[in-house]
Amino acid sequence: MYTIILAGGFGTRLFPLSRSSYPKQFIPLFGEISLFQKAVLRAARFSKPDEIFVVTNETHKFLVEDQLNQINIPCNVLEEPCGKNTLPAITYASLKIYERNKEAVILVLSSDQLLDETEAYTKAINAAEKLTEKYIVTFGIVPTTPHTGYGYIMPGDDLKGGYKVSAFVEKPDKHTAEKYLKEGYLWNAGIFCFSADLFLEECRKYAPEVFSAFSHDVLKAYEQTPKISIDYGLLEKTPNVAVVPLSTEWNDLGSFEALYSVSDKDNEGNVVNGEYVTPDGKNNIIVSDKLISTIGISDMAIIDTADVLMICPKNQTQNIGEITELLRQKNDERVITHTTVHRPWGTYTTLLRSETFLIKKLVVAPHKRISLQYHNHRSEHWVVVGGLAEVTNGEKIFQVKTGESTFVPAGTIHRLANPEDVPLEVIEVQNGDILTEEDIVRCDDDFQRK
């Protein structure tokens, strides 16, 4: 079995933990493993690493590769030129798999869901595989509550292991959701299984504008294909779609209230990631690197990061999109990036900023290096605080040890490299009138960035 993992989302529903450049699928919300890594490990139960295809974007490509290296599962990574929703992404990957194996059975997973891998999960995948000769199979979570935040699937005729789909329905109101729960409707999980040849044939029939776009190279394909989900573009049109019930713990973690519901709680019902002191606080979700103390505060979400503090009633966290939209309207970079930014060579963290200077901490991964570059509007002073740096500064190449420093004037071609097996840590002090990433002119780059 082949597996497609969709990992191209820019969602910020868990802002300020998630940002556009570091969305929730890459955040280690539970221990040291991210939701994306959990999805890859789940895929590895049915597929070999070379049978797993991750679909992502330019922004997250190196983050994907870094997280794959951390769990030592070297999958295929497909980069979309731009996001066009799920049907083009699945079509793109399915065509790549079809080129390898025209009889391939494909499982499609989302990278940002929490799913309990019980025996019921394995049985559901096996049941779906048996139906793929005639049907595109979707999975329906057996509901536990009349949830109004999910779409629903109405099962139809019995297919031995699954059901024909009678209807897909939108997110209901509370009364309708209660009715659906009694009538055996299922939550639409956004997980699919199909044979490559059947999927592509159904796509040709019912989504011809998507199918025909991919007769071109990937850049032109994404220019021509419409932006459309697999549900609207295909599943609601084809009669050959089935649903397999999946009775397991599942959550799309669409809000901090949802994150609270699946997290371990203390004796007062609080979910705490960090340090929290209170004489009376109950049923709060607290995330912070610093001590949080409250009096008279319950049923709240307090999410504290280095640059943003978010406080709201826990049952209002699904409205965080209103905050991110306000920030987007102001062109505020904090909706896009954290103070720590991931790069293919490592990370940088903004420590202090003013109009004329900027102080960062750079961490260069072992045997990696930044691009060969220069700046027109700023100089840089590098102080090595951990490890050994190999520095290109103009025409000179030399080493800088821990405790030593070097100065790079504006306009000078330079590069920072880590020749060692341990991370290189450098404090960078920038001085100038433009202190943004736009003042980087790359002359050479190991990662083929522009």
C-alpha positions in Angstrom: 0.0 0.0 0.0 1.2 3.5 -0.8 0.4 6.5 1.4 -0.1 10.2 0.6 0.3 12.6 3.5 -1.1 16.1 3.0 1.2 18.6 4.8 0.8 21.8 2.9 -1.6 23.7 5.3 -0.8 27.1 6.6 -3.5 27.0 9.3 -3.2 29.3 12.4 -6.1 28.0 14.4 -3.8 27.4 17.3 -2.3 30.9 17.1 0.0 32.0 18.7 1.5 28.5 19.0 1.0 28.0 15.3 2.0 30.5 12.6 1.9 30.4 8.8 5.5 29.4 8.6 5.2 26.9 11.5 1.6 25.5 11.5 0.2 23.1 14.0 1.1 19.9 12.1 4.8 20.6 12.8 4.4 21.6 16.5 5.3 18.9 19.1 2.0 19.3 21.0 2.4 15.9 22.7 5.9 15.2 23.9 8.7 15.4 21.3 6.7 14.2 18.3 4.8 16.5 16.0 1.4 15.6 14.5 3.1 15.4 11.1 5.7 12.9 12.5 2.8 10.9 14.1 1.1 10.8 10.7 4.3 9.5 9.0 4.8 6.8 11.7 1.1 5.8 11.2 1.7 5.6 7.4 4.8 3.4 8.0 2.5 0.7 9.5 1.2 0.0 6.0 3.8 1.5 3.7 7.6 1.3 3.2 9.4 4.7 3.4 9.7 4.8 -0.4 6.0 4.2 -0.7 5.1 7.3 1.3 4.6 10.6 -0.5 4.4 13.9 1.5 2.8 16.8 -0.4 3.9 20.2 1.0 5.0 23.6 -0.2 8.2 25.7 -0.6 7.8 27.3 2.8 7.6 24.0 4.7 9.6 21.7 2.5 12.8 21.9 4.5 10.8 21.7 7.8 9.3 18.4 6.4 12.7 17.0 5.5 14.1 18.0 8.9 11.3 16.2 10.8 11.6 13.2 8.6 15.3 13.0 9.4 14.4 13.2 13.1 12.4 10.0 12.9 14.6 8.4 10.3 11.9 7.8 7.7 13.2 9.1 4.3 9.9 9.6 2.4 9.3 11.1 -1.0 8.6 14.9 -0.7 6.5 16.6 -3.4 6.5 20.4 -3.5 3.5 22.2 -4.7 4.1 25.6 -6.4 1.1 27.0 -4.7 -1.8 25.7 -2.6 -4.9 24.6 -4.5 -6.7 22.6 -1.8 -6.9 18.8 -1.5 -8.0 17.5 -4.9 -5.0 18.9 -6.9 -2.6 17.8 -4.2 -4.0 14.2 -4.1 -4.1 14.1 -7.9 -0.5 15.3 -8.2 0.8 12.6 -5.8 -1.5 9.9 -7.2 -0.1 10.4 -10.7 3.4 10.1 -9.3 2.5 6.8 -7.7 0.6 5.6 -10.8 3.8 6.1 -12.8 5.4 3.5 -10.5 2.6 1.1 -10.0 -0.6 1.2 -12.1 -2.3 -1.2 -9.6 -1.3 0.7 -6.5 -3.7 1.1 -3.6 -3.3 4.5 -1.9 -4.1 5.6 1.6 -4.5 9.4 2.1 -3.8 10.9 5.5 -3.9 14.4 6.9 -0.8 15.6 8.7 -2.7 17.7 11.4 -5.1 15.2 13.0 -4.7 13.3 16.2 -5.8 9.7 15.8 -5.7 6.7 18.2 -4.1 3.8 16.4 -6.2 1.0 17.9 -7.0 -2.4 16.4 -10.2 -0.8 15.1 -8.0 1.5 12.9 -6.1 -1.4 11.4 -9.3 -3.3 10.7 -10.8 -0.2 9.1 -7.8 0.2 6.7 -8.0 -3.5 5.8 -11.7 -3.3 5.2 -11.3 -0.2 3.0 -8.6 -1.9 0.9 -11.0 -4.6 0.0 -13.5 -2.1 -1.4 -11.0 -0.1 -3.6 -11.5 -2.2 -6.7 -15.0 -0.5 -7.2 -15.0 2.4 -4.8 -13.2 5.5 -3.6 -13.4 5.0 0.1 -13.6 7.6 2.8 -13.5 7.0 6.5 -16.2 8.1 8.9 -15.5 8.5 12.6 -18.2 7.1 14.8 -19.5 10.2 16.7 -19.4 10.4 20.4 -21.1 13.8 20.7 -23.4 16.0 18.5 -20.4 18.1 17.3 -21.3 21.1 15.2 -17.7 21.7 13.9 -17.5 18.7 11.6 -19.1 17.7 8.3 -21.1 14.4 8.4 -21.5 11.4 6.1 -24.8 9.6 5.7 -24.2 5.8 5.2 -26.3 4.0 2.6 -26.4 0.4 1.4 -24.2 -2.2 3.2 -21.1 -3.3 1.3 -19.7 -5.8 3.8 -17.1 -3.8 5.7 -18.4 -0.4 4.6 -21.4 1.4 3.1 -22.2 3.3 0.0 -22.3 7.0 0.7 -25.9 8.4 0.6 -24.9 12.0 1.2 -22.2 14.3 2.5 -23.6 17.1 4.7 -22.2 20.4 5.9 -21.5 21.3 9.5 -24.9 21.3 11.2 -26.4 23.3 14.0 -26.8 21.7 17.5 -30.3 20.3 16.9 -29.4 18.8 13.5 -26.2 17.3 14.9 -28.2 15.6 17.7 -30.5 14.2 14.9 -27.5 12.9 13.0 -26.1 11.2 16.0 -29.3 9.3 16.6 -29.6 8.3 12.9 -26.0 6.9 12.6 -24.3 9.6 10.6 -20.5 9.6 10.7 -18.0 12.5 11.1 -16.2 13.2 7.9 -12.5 12.5 8.8 -10.8 13.6 5.6 -9.0 10.2 5.3 -9.3 8.3 2.0 -8.3 5.0 0.4 -8.5 4.1 -3.3 -6.8 2.4 -6.2 -4.8 4.8 -8.3 -6.4 3.8 -11.6 -10.0 4.1 -10.3 -9.2 7.5 -8.6 -7.7 8.9 -11.8 -10.5 7.6 -14.0 -13.1 9.1 -11.7 -11.1 12.4 -11.6 -11.1 12.4 -15.4 -14.9 11.9 -15.5 -16.0 14.2 -12.7 -13.2 16.7 -12.3 -11.9 17.1 -15.9 -10.5 20.6 -15.3 -8.2 19.2 -12.6 -7.3 16.0 -14.5 -6.5 17.8 -17.7 -4.3 20.4 -15.9 -2.0 17.6 -14.8 -1.2 16.6 -18.4 1.3 19.5 -18.2 4.4 19.9 -16.0 3.7 20.7 -12.4 4.1 24.5 -12.7 1.6 24.8 -15.5 -0.6 22.3 -13.9 -1.0 24.4 -10.8 -1.5 27.5 -12.9 -4.4 25.8 -14.7 -6.1 23.6 -12.0 -8.9 25.1 -10.0 -8.7 25.4 -6.2 -11.0 22.7 -5.0 -11.3 20.1 -2.3 -11.7 16.4 -3.0 -15.1 16.4 -1.4 -16.6 19.2 -3.6 -14.6 18.3 -6.7 -15.0 14.6 -6.8 -16.6 12.7 -3.9 -20.0 14.5 -4.1 -20.2 13.8 -7.8 -19.1 10.2 -8.3 -21.5 7.4 -7.5 -18.6 5.1 -6.7 -17.8 6.3 -3.2 -18.0 4.3 0.0 -17.5 5.0 3.7 -15.9 2.7 6.3 -16.8 3.5 9.9 -13.8 4.1 12.2 -14.5 3.8 15.9 -11.5 5.3 17.5 -10.4 8.5 19.3 -10.0 11.2 16.6 -9.6 15.0 16.7 -8.7 17.6 14.1 -7.4 19.9 16.9 -9.2 22.9 15.4 -9.0 25.0 18.5 -7.4 25.1 22.0 -10.7 23.8 23.4 -10.2 20.7 21.2 -6.6 20.5 22.4 -7.8 20.7 26.0 -10.3 17.9 25.5 -7.5 15.4 24.5 -4.8 16.5 27.0 -4.0 15.2 30.4 -5.5 17.2 33.2 -4.5 17.9 36.9 -6.8 17.4 39.8 -8.5 20.8 39.1 -9.1 20.0 35.5 -6.2 22.3 34.3 -4.1 21.4 31.3 -0.6 22.9 31.9 2.4 23.0 29.6 4.8 25.0 31.7 4.5 26.3 35.3 1.2 27.4 36.8 0.3 28.6 40.3 -3.3 29.3 41.4 -5.4 29.1 44.5 -8.6 28.6 42.7 -8.1 28.2 38.9 -10.0 25.3 37.3 -10.5 23.8 33.8 -7.9 26.2 32.2 -5.4 25.5 29.4 -2.1 27.1 30.1 0.9 27.2 27.7 3.9 29.3 28.6 7.7 29.2 29.1 7.3 31.5 32.1 5.4 31.1 35.4 1.7 31.9 35.0 -0.3 32.8 38.1 -4.0 33.6 38.2 -6.7 34.4 40.8 -10.4 34.0 40.1 -9.7 32.6 36.6 -11.4 29.4 35.3 -12.4 27.9 32.0 -9.8 30.1 30.2 -7.1 29.6 27.6 -3.8 31.5 28.4 -1.3 30.9 25.6 2.0 32.8 26.1 4.8 32.8 23.6 7.9 34.9 23.3 6.2 37.6 21.2 2.4 37.1 21.7 0.1 36.5 24.7 -3.4 35.3 23.9 -6.1 35.1 26.6 -9.8 34.2 26.0 -12.5 32.0 27.3 -11.8 28.4 26.4 -15.1 28.0 24.5 -14.2 31.0 22.3 -10.9 29.7 21.0 -12.5 28.6 17.7 -12.7 32.4 16.9 -8.9 32.9 17.0 -9.1 33.4 13.2 -10.5 36.9 13.9 -7.2 37.8 15.6 -5.0 36.4 12.8 -7.1 38.3 10.3 -6.7 41.6 12.1 -2.9 41.0 12.1 -2.9 40.1 8.4 -4.7 43.4 7.7 -1.9 45.2 9.4 0.8 43.2 7.6 2.0 42.1 11.0 4.7 39.5 10.6 3.8 37.8 13.9 1.0 36.0 12.1 3.6 34.4 9.9 6.6 33.8 12.0 7.7 33.1 15.6 10.7 34.8 17.2 12.5 31.5 16.3 12.4 30.9 12.6 13.4 27.5 11.0 15.7 27.5 8.0 17.1 24.5 6.1 20.5 25.1 7.8 19.1 25.5 11.3 17.3 28.3 13.1 17.6 31.9 14.1 15.9 33.6 17.1 15.4 37.3 17.4 16.6 38.5 20.8 16.4 42.3 20.6 15.2 44.7 17.9 15.4 48.4 17.3 15.3 50.7 14.3 19.0 50.6 13.8 20.2 47.3 15.2 18.9 43.7 15.5 20.4 40.9 17.7 19.8 37.3 16.7 21.0 33.9 17.9 21.9 31.6 15.0 22.0 27.8 15.4 23.7 26.1 12.5 23.1 22.3 12.3 26.2 20.0 12.1 27.8 20.1 8.6 25.4 22.7 7.3 26.0 26.3 6.2 24.1 29.4 5.3 24.1 30.8 1.8 27.0 32.7 0.4 25.5 36.2 0.5 26.0 39.9 1.0 23.9 42.8 2.3 23.6 46.3 0.8 22.2 48.0 3.9 23.7 46.4 7.0 26.9 45.1 8.6 27.0 42.1 10.8 29.1 41.2 13.8 29.3 37.5 14.7 30.3 36.2 18.1 30.7 32.4 18.4 29.2 31.2 21.8 29.2 27.5 21.1 31.0 25.2 18.6 33.4 26.1 15.9 32.6 28.3 12.9 34.1 28.3 9.5 33.7 31.8 8.2 33.9 33.2 4.7 34.5 37.0 4.9 35.3 38.5 1.6 38.3 36.7 0.1 39.3 35.1 3.4 38.2 31.8 4.8 39.1 31.1 8.4 37.9 29.5 11.7 36.3 31.3 14.6 36.4 29.5 18.0 34.0 29.8 20.9 34.5 33.3 22.5 36.0 34.8 19.3 34.2 37.1 16.9 34.4 38.6 13.4 33.0 41.7 11.7 31.4 41.6 8.2 31.0 45.1 6.6 28.0 45.9 4.4 28.5 44.8 0.8 31.0 42.0 1.7 30.3 38.5 0.5 30.2 36.2 3.5 29.1 32.7 4.7 28.8 30.9 8.0 29.4 27.2 8.1 29.5 24.5 10.8 32.3 21.9 10.1 31.6 20.0 13.4 29.3 17.2 14.6 27.7 19.5 17.2 25.4 22.6 16.7 27.2 25.9 16.1 25.7 28.8 18.1 26.4 32.4 17.1 25.2 35.7 18.3 24.7 38.0 15.4 24.5 41.8 15.8 23.2 43.6 12.7 23.6 47.4 12.2 22.0 49.4 9.4 18.9 51.0 8.0 17.3 47.8 6.6 17.3 44.8 8.9 14.9 42.5 7.1 15.4 39.2 5.2 14.8 41.2 2.0 18.3 42.7 2.3 19.9 39.3 1.4 21.5 38.8 -1.9 22.4 35.1 -2.4 25.4 34.2 -4.5 25.3 30.5 -3.8 23.0 28.3 -1.8 23.2 24.6 -0.9 19.3 24.5 -0.8 18.6 26.1 -4.2 16.7 29.0 -2.6 16.2 32.2 -4.7 
